[in-house]
């Protein structure tokens, strides 16, 4: 049996060993100070030493650049030092499995998830098909998103967009495909902030700020189940970086009389 360490810095940071409670930091500005400390603590809480970790699952986003990079670097460093297997996980996919598996309802009943994380919850919804709009806050009034059907297939591909545009795209998807007898669950960070927009989605039945990793022990298991077997761990940034290569400096002799002097 593998000793699997989960590291995700797509929103704040969550670290934990599968089978044990994770350590969650919601402040995305504490990666440098807290990430390594929390990894050591999570491993010790599991009764292990860091060199006993033989598998790592790391969140690859989508997420802002700086926070995501911190988690990826830490995961790759530990994997290299331990000769451990490393897998990447699209951080949006676990929200879909969280809803489809019934883990969300179970965690809500058990008090693992607080009711304060829920904006809308139509428990009487009996639609035949349940779709999950999975989110992560991208800041700048945008969110990362994917829409999954009730078998976990991505029917609107991962993207970054403004909430109002996403609502139009989701409603248009159902209309253009003549899909009936469905409901939509919105889950992930950014659900509460833009709840007014999500309520404009047709047949909305749930809006919750909770992500899979908020489910404690069960959340780590879900995250591991959603890991990809790809050999290359590629970060999903989606947004172009703010920095760019500057234009070359103009030569001081590049104009007017100075050029003529240089040619003589």
N, C-alpha and C positions, 0 to 999 in steps of 0.2 A: 504494500500500500504506500502510495506517495505521500510525502509531506509537502503539501501545496501551499505556497504563499501567494496571496492576492495583493496586488498593488494597483490602485486606480487613483489618478490625480486629475480626472476629467472635471471634477467639481470639488474644490477643497482637496482632501485626500482621505482615502480609506485603505487600511492595511489590515490583514488578518490571515491566520492559518485556517484552512478549511477544516470545519469541525469545531471551531472555537469562535468566541465573540470577536468581531473586528474592532479596531480603534478608528474612530471617525473624527476628522477635523473639517469643519465647515468653512473655515477661513482660508481662502486660497493664497493668502500672503504669508503663510507659515511653513511653506514647503522646506525652505532651507533650514529653518530652526527645528522643525518637528518631524519631518519625514523619516530620517534615519533613526531618530530616537524611538519613534513609534514602531518602526519595523523591528528593532531589537526587542522592544517591550512585547509586541504581539507574538514573536517567536518564543520568548521566555514564558509568556502566559500559556502557551501551548505545551510547555514542558520540554522544549527543544533548544538546541543550539543552532546558530545560523548555518553551520556547516552540515546540518542534517536536512536542510531544505534541498530537495531534489527536483522540484518543479515550481515554476513561477508563472502565474497568469497576470499579465499587465494590461491595463486599459489603454487602448490606442486612440481614444477619442471617438467622435469629434470633440474638440475642446480648444480653448485658447492655447497659444504656443508655449508660453513660459511654464505654466503649471504642468502641462502634458509632458514636456521635455524632462522635467524633474523626475517624474515617475518612471519614464522609460529608461533614463540613465541609471537610476537606482536598480531597476530590475535587471538590466543587462549586466551591470557590474556584479551583482550577487550571482547571477547565472554563470558568468565567466569564472568567478572565484570558486564556485562549487561544482563546476562542470554540470550544471543543472539544466534540465529541459525548460525552455521558455516558450510561452504561447501568448498570442495577442487576443484581446477581446474588444470587439466593437461595443463601446459603452452604451449604445442605444438599444441593442438587441435584448439585454436582460430584462428591460421593462416589459417587453412583449411577453416573455416567458413568465415573468412575475404575475401578470394578469391571467394568462391562459392556463397556467398550472393550478390556479386557486391559492397560490402562496400569499397573495395580497390579502384576500378575504380572511384567510387563516391568521395572518399576522395582525390584522385589525381586530379580530375577535380576541386574540391572546394578549392584546395590549402592546405588542411590539411596535406597531405604528400608532401614532397619536391621531385622534380625530382632527386635531388642528392642522394636519397635513392635507386634509380633504376639503375641497371647495364645493364639489358637487358629487352626490352619490345616490343614484336612482337604483336602490336595491330591488325594486319590483320589475326592473327591465327584464323582459323575457325574449329578447330578439334572438333569432336563429344564429346570426353571425356576429361575432365581436371583433372589432378592429381596435388596434392600439396605436395611437399617435404618441410616439416616444420622443422625449425632448431632452435637451440640455441647454442651459442658459449660455448664450454666446456673447452676452453684454451688448452694448450699443443698440439696445432695443431689438435685437435679433435673437433667434434661437436656432440650434441645430435640431434637425428633425428627420424622422423616417415614419412611414405609415406601414403597419404590418397587418396582415389578415389573420384569421383565426387558426391558421396552420403555421403561422410564424414566417410566412413569406413576405418579403419587402415589396409592397405594391406601389408606393411612392418612394423613390430612391432618396438616400441620405442627401441632405442639402442644408444650407444656411439661408434663412429668409426672415422677413418681418412677419409677426403673428397674423396680421390681417391678410397678407398674401397667402399664408399657409392655409388659413380657413377657406379662402376661395378655392385653392387647389384641392383640398380634401373634399369639399362639397362637389366640385366639378368632377372629381374622380367617380364618385358614386352615381352622379347624374349621367355622365357619359357612358358608364358601363351598365346602366339600368339595374343597379343593385338594390334590392329591397330586403326588408326584414333584417336590419342590421342595427348595431349601436356602436358608438365610438367612445373609447376610454382614452383620456389624455393623462400621461404619467411622466414624471421626471421634473428636473429642476427648470423652472420657467413656467410651470403650470399655474402656480398661484399668482405670479406677477402679472400674467397676461390672461387671467381667467375671464375677463370681460370679452376678449376676442374668442376664446375657446367655446364660450357659451353660444356662439353663433354657428357652430358646427351642427349640422342636421343630426338629430337622434343622439345627442350627447348623453352619456349615462354616468360618466365618472371623470372628475378632474382632481388629480392628486399630485402634490409636490414630491411624493415619495418616489425614490428610485429603488432598484433591486437591492443595492448594497445597504439600504436602510433597514432591511429585514433581518439584520444580525447574522446568526449562524446560517440560516436558510438562504440569505442573500449571497453569501460567499459560495454556497453550493450552486446556486443559479448562475452566478458569474462564471464559475469554472465550466459549467455545462455549455455555456455559450462561447467558449474559447475556440479560436480558429487553429487549425493544424498547419497553417502556412509557415514556411521556413523563415521568411523575412518579416520582421516586425516593423511595419510602416506606420508612422503616426498620421492621423487624420486631422489635418488642420482646417481644410476647406476654405478658410479666409486667407487672402493674400497677406503676406507679412507687411507691417507698417514701414519697415526699413527697406531701402533699395540701394543698388549700387549707384553712386553719384556720377554725374556726367564728368568727362575729363576736363581738367582745368584748361582754360585758354592760354596759349603761349603769349608771353608779354610782347613778343615781336610780331604778333599775328595780324596787325592792322596798320593802315595808314603809312605815315612817313617812316615809322620804325622798320617796316618791312623793306622799304626801299633802301634804307641804310644798311640793313643786313645783307641785301643782295649785292652791294657794291664791293 
